[in-house]
């Protein structure tokens, strides 16, 4: 976890820290998670250079969910390169999906199911927003809007040396 934290220039917060703007845990699936939970840290989660660099050590997934503008994205990295990207931007359309590279095998089933649900029941609800989120959930067992057990570390931005 230290390598992951240092890539984002983060450190474990002192025990008296009350902020949970940045948290980290190891999921039961074995994936290491860093979560940016507030607007002050939100844009750190968009950085593409960090996941690219981390992916030289192993597979990296990046998931962004912005309920304010109903935009979501998932990206997969390995070997220092982005292999695939799936994004939804509701300002374009509730049916908007942009995919590049070769998304994981679960992509087509989730895409077809959510598009069908959008067509059948989508008045006033954006089901396609969940596409990138469900891809990451399928691969890691994690979904940003669910509560998980286990040890959660609060992180802070590391002091520049």
Secondary structure as UniProt FT lines:
FT   HELIX           2..7
FT   TURN            8..9
FT   STRAND          10..12
FT   TURN            15..16
FT   STRAND          22..26
FT   TURN            28..29
FT   STRAND          32..36
FT   HELIX           39..42
FT   HELIX           43..46
FT   HELIX           48..54
FT   TURN            55..57
FT   STRAND          60..66
FT   TURN            67..70
FT   STRAND          71..78
FT   TURN            79..80
FT   STRAND          81..89
FT   TURN            90..92
FT   TURN            94..95
FT   STRAND          98..101
FT   HELIX           106..121
FT   TURN            123..124
FT   TURN            128..129
FT   HELIX           130..140
FT   TURN            144..145
FT   STRAND          153..157
//
